[in-house]
Amino acid sequence: MPIITIIDYLLLPVYLYLFYIIVRKQSFKYTDADIRRFFFTAFWLRMFGSIAYSMLVQYYYGYGDSFTYYAGGDFLRGQLMRDAGNIKYFFASAEEVRRWYDFEDGNVGYAGYFGVTSNLFVMKIAALISFLAFNKFLIISVFFGLFSFAGQWRLFKVFNEVNKGKYVKILAIAVLYTPSIWFWGSGLMKDSICIGGVGFIIYYLYELFVKKNYSFKSILVLAFMVYLVVTTKSYIIIILAVSLSGMVFLNLIAVFKNVIVKAFVLIIFLFLAISFAYVSNFGAQLQNLAEESKAQVDTFRNNYDALQKEEENSRAGLKSEEIDASLSGMILHSPVAIFTCMFRPFPWESRKIMILLTSLESMLLLFSTLFLIYKLGLFRFFNAIFADPYILFSFLISMLFALIIGFTTFNFGTMVRYKIILMPFYYFMLVRLYGLVPQKKPLLKET
């Protein structure tokens, strides 16, 4: 039985028009014609991405996590409609909800998903949105796409302001228009929640700690978005925290002009970091994260192989059985993992149209990076990264995400979906570095 029905298609124009009215009202805040155009284009791309991805899983794959989240949300909604007292399960642990689901339904195909906190969290969000969307899969998906757009737009605003409006067209094309970002980050998925939530987090951190615009609303929204992301994918918040720490530390030592004083501050910082790692048993935590990720990869692989024979050329650099789930293993494989995540697949590794399109993006990213290294020189390229706190922040986020994703993801199709979180930051880093290249004529004429 198809998840998307004729009712979905009948309701879709209505919701798109309502969302357009909301977006149009927000657009009046922007007096610059180019910014307004970017705003509307980004919105429609997200809506198109939500619809296109939904149709892909319905008519091409025939299965996917999105259907699982929808089925879970449908169950929660149905139980709540039957008995309002079941609202208590929206605040219960995943294990408790799983036992409840086993008792009420018992479908073994979904039971395991209810027992995972992050999966259950997406189901709960889908259930709540379903009351506004007549419980239709396609409409729930465009709600996810709207949230993703809202967060991504705020991230773009921060990038544009930090870059003082320079190369805004290049920045918009890279951050807002990149196909993999608006396609894989717009459906009923964890990725839509995370990319939208990260955008809000960066925006409100910038408002509070850089622009000093303190407000209770900003603090409240920031706390909620952190909760949203940490519940969905906790490692994202860890990476953000580590990257922010690196940026703050760079600003701290930049105050001191004396090399001896800088060295002394560096020693103190490293001592405190090592002490914290020892007290918090950070190494064991990182190993647990790697082992958990490996287990998830193995589970996904088993499910994937059961549904369809996987083509050898869809594999990434590491197979899951080759993964050494330890801190030393991550360090040993980090160069391959980072390169694989950032710049693969290559076009000749593609056997499907989706992988081919992804490979073209990856090649463009690789050539852009090599172009900047050539223009700036290797030493100046990396010196610029560590000389600018915003570039360093984006670089750390990109590399840490690439390490985790490249290390734990064996399939190119899955990898491109996971890495959309890091791509806006890496693109911003490239655009900011491009501003250091001596210009005879700008790449795109600015207005």
N, C-alpha and C positions, 0 to 999 in steps of 0.2 A: 504494500500500500504506500503510495507516494506521500512524503511529508509535506511537500508544497502542493497546495490544491488551487483550484480556480478562485477560491475566496481570497487566497493570498494575493493573487494578481489583481483582483477587483479592489482590494483595500489598498494596495501599494500606491497608486496615484494620489489617493487621499492623504496618506501619511507623508509622502514626499512633498506635497503642497504645504502641509502644516509645518513640516521642518523648514521648508523654504521661507515661509513667513517669519519663522523665528530667526533664521539666519539673516534674512533681509533686514529685519529690525536691528540686529547687531551690527550689520554692515554700515549703518549710518554714522557709527563712531569713527569710521575711517574716511578722511577727506581726500587722501591720496588715491587717484584712480587706479594706479597699478596695484596698490595694496588691496583695494576692494576686488579687483579682478582676481588676484591670487586667492583671496578669501572665498569667493564664489566657486572658482575652479576646483580648489581643494575640497570644498563641500560636495560638489557633484561627483568628483572622483571617488570620494568615500562612499557615497550612495551607490554609485555604479559598482564599486568593489564589493559592497555588501551583497548586492543582487547577483553579481557574477559568481562570487564564491559560493553562494547558496545554490545556484544552478549547477555549479561544477560538482558539488558533493551529491546533489540530487540526481543529475542526469548522466554524469560521467563516472564518478567513483561509486555512487550508490550506497556509501557508508561514510562515516567520519565521526570525529569527536563532537562536532556540532549537533549531530542527530542524538548522540548520547546525552548531551547537556539539555537538549530540548525535551527528550523523553523524561529525564529526571525532573525538569521543571514542570512538565505536564503532570507527573505523579504528585509532586508537592502541591501544585495548584488544586488538583482534584481532591486531595485529602483535606485541604484547607476549606474548599467549598462545601465539602461534606460535613466537616466539623470544625468550627472556628477555634476550638481548643487545640487543634493540631498546630497552631502557630508556635507552640512551645518547641516544636522540632526545628524551627528556624534558628533556635538558639542552642540546640543540643549539639553534642559532639558527633563527629562523623561515624564513629563506631555505633553510637546509640541509634542514629538515623538508619544505619545499615541494618541493624537488627529489626527495627521497625519496618523497613522496606521488605526484608525477608519474610516477616510475618504477614504483611498486607498483600504483597505481590509475589515475591519469590523468584522473579526472573533472574536466572544466574548470569545472563548476559550483561546486566546492569548493576548487579549487587556490589561487585568490586569497586565500581566508580563511586558509589555512595559512601564507601568506607574511606575514601581519600578526601581529606579536608578541602584541598584546592578544587577538586572536581565538584564536590558538593556545593562549594561556595558559588561557582558559576551557575549551577542548577538553581540555587536559591535566587540569584539575580534574575535568571531567565523566568522563574516562576513569578516574581514580583512584576517584571515588565509585562508578562503575559496578560495581566489584568488591564493593561493599557493597550494591548495589541490583539485583543480577541483570541489570544493563545495561538496565533498564527506564526509559523516558523520564519517566514520571510520578513514579516513586520518586526518580530523580535530582533532579527539580524540587523535591520536598518537602525534600530535603536542602539545596538552595539556600535554600529558604524558612526552614528552621530556622536557618541561619547568619544570614540577614537579620534574623530575629526576635531572635536573641541579641545582635547588635550594636545594634539599635534599642532594645532594652530597656535596655542599658547607657547609651545616650545619654539616654534618659528619666530614668534614675536620677540622672545628673549634673545635668540640668535641674531636677529636683525638689529636689535637695539645694542647688543654687545659689539656687533660689527659696525655700528654707527651708520647703518643704511647703505653700506658699500656692497656692491655686487648683489643687490637684493634679488635681481631676476635669476641669477645663477643659484642663489641660495633657495629661492622658492622652487625652482625646477628640481633641485636635488632633494630637498627636505620634504616638499609637499607633493611633487608630481612623480616621484620614482614609483614605477608600477608595482614592484614587489611590496612596498610599504602600504600603499592604499588597497592592494588586492588582498594580501594575507593578513592585514591588520584591521579588517572592517567587518568580519563576520561574527557569528555566535561562537566565539573562541576566547581562550585565556589571553591570547596575544592582543586582541582588541582592548581588553581591560587594561593590560599592562602598558601598552604604548600610549593609551589615553591617560592613564594614571601617572606615568612617568612625566608626561608633558605638563600636567597640572603641578606635580611636585617641584619640578625645576622652575616653573613660573612663579610659584608662591615662595620658594626659597629665594629667588632673585628679588622679588618684591620686598620680602622681609629683611634680608641680610645685606643686599647690595644697594637697593634703592631706599631702604629704611622706611618703607611704607607700612608701618605697624597697624594691624587691625585685628580684632577678635575673629572676624569672618575669615581672614587669610589663615590664621592659625588653625581654626576649626576645619577649614577645607583641606589644608595641608595634612593635618592629623588623619582625616578621613581617607585621603588618597594614599597615604602611607599604609594605613590599615588595609585598604583595597588591594594594593600591590603585594604587600607582604603576605597576605592570606592566599593570593593567587600564585605568586612565585617569589618566595622569600629571598632567594639568592640575588634578585634584582636590587633589593634594598641594601643588601650587604655590599654589592658592587658600587652602588651610588655612594654609600657611606665611605668606603675606602677611597674612591675617586675624589670626593669632597675633602677628605683628610689630606690627600696629596696636594690639592690646590691651596688649602689653608696653610699647610706647612711651607709651600713655596712663597706665599705672601709673607709668612712670618720671617723667614730667613732673608727675604729681600730687603727688610728694614735695616738689617745690619750690613754695613759696608766693609767691616774688617773681616778678612778671611779666617782669622783665628777664632773670632766670635761666632762666625757661621759654622765652623767646624765643631765648636763647643755645643752650639744649639743642636746641630745634627746628631751628635753623640747622645745628648739628653733625649732627643726624640726617639732614636733607635733603642735606647735603654728602656724607655717607657713602653714602646711598641712590643719589645721582646718580653717585658714583664707582663704586659696585658695578654700576650699570646700564651705565656706560660700559665698565668692564673686562669684564663678562660679555656685552656686546653684547645687552643685554636687549631693546632695540627690535627688532632683527632676529629674535630668538627668538620674540617675540610675533607678529611678522608671519608667521613660518614656521608658528606654531600656527594663526593665522587662515587662512592659505592651505591648510594641511592639512585643517582643518575644512571649508573650502569645497569642497575636492576630495571629501571624504567625503559631503558633502551632495549634490553633483552626481552622484556614483556611486549614492547611494541613490535620488535622484530618477529616474535613468535606469532602474534596476531596478524601481522602483515603477510607473513609467509603462508599462513593458513587460508588467507583470502585470495592471494594472488601470487604467482611466481615473480620474484623480484629480479629485475635485470641487473646484471653485474655492473654495468656502467652507471647505475644510479647510486652506487655506493660511494661514500666519502672516503677520506684517506685512511681511516682506521675502522676495522671491524670490531664489533662489541666484544668478541672473545679475545681480542688482542689488547683490550684496555687494562692497564695496571691501575686499579682504583686505589692509589695512594698518593700522598703529597709528592714523593720523589718521582712517581710515575707521571704525574701531571707536569712537573718541571722538565723531565726528560723529553716528553712528547710535545711540549708547548710550542716550539717553532712550527712543527708540522700542523698541529691543531689550529693555531692562529692563522697560518697561511691558508689552510683548507677552508676555514670558515669565511675568511675575508674575500678570497680571490678565486675559489673554485665553486662550481665545476667549470672546466674549459669547454669550448664548443665541441671539440672532438670527443668529449666524454658524454655527450648527450644522446639519448635514444628516444626521448619524448619531447614534444613541443614545449611543455612547461619547463623542463630542464634546460632546453635550448635557450628560451627567453631569459631564464635566470643566468645562464652562462654569459650572455651578452652584457648584462648588467655587471657581472663580476669582472669581465674583461675591461669594461669601461672604468671600473673602480681601480683596477690594477694599473691601467695605462695612465689614469689621472695621478695616481700616487708616484709612479715612475717619472712622469712629466715634471712634477714638482721637485722631486729629488734631483733631477737633471738640471732644472732651472736654478734651484737654490744651492745645490751641492749637498752632499751627504751630511757634512758637519753642520752647515747652516740650517739644514732641514731639521735635524734633531735638536740643535741649539735653540731654534725658534719654538719648538715644542715645550722645552723646559723653561724658556724665558717668559712665556705667556701663560698665566694661570688658567685662562679659559681653554686654550689649546691643550694644555696638560690635562685638564679635567676631561675633555672630550677624548683625548688619546688614551687615558687610563680606562675610561668606561669602555671604549672600543676594544682594547686589548684584553681586558678582563672578561668581557662578554664573549669575545672570539675564543678565548682559551677554554672557558666552560662549555660553550656550545660545540666548538670543534672537538673537544675531548670526549664529549658524551653523546654526540649525534653521529650516526653512521651513514645516514641516508641524505642525499642532496636535497630531495624534496622537503624533508623535515627541517633540514638545516636552514634553508632560505626563509622558512616561516619563523623560526626561532630568532634569527639574527636581525630581524627588522627593528628590534629595540636599539641596537647599536648603530645602525646605518645613519640616522639623522645626525648623531654626534660625530661620526667619522666624516660625513659630508661637510658639516660645519667646520671641522678642523681643516679640511682641504681648502674650503673657500677662504678661510682666514689666512692660511698659509699662502694662498694664491695672491693675496693682497701684498705680500712681501716681494713678489716677483716684479722686477722692473718692467713697466708697461709702456709700450709704444702706442698700441691701440687696445682698448678694453675688449675682452672676449665677447661681451654682449653690451650693446650701447645702453647706458643708464639714462633714465629720464628723471 
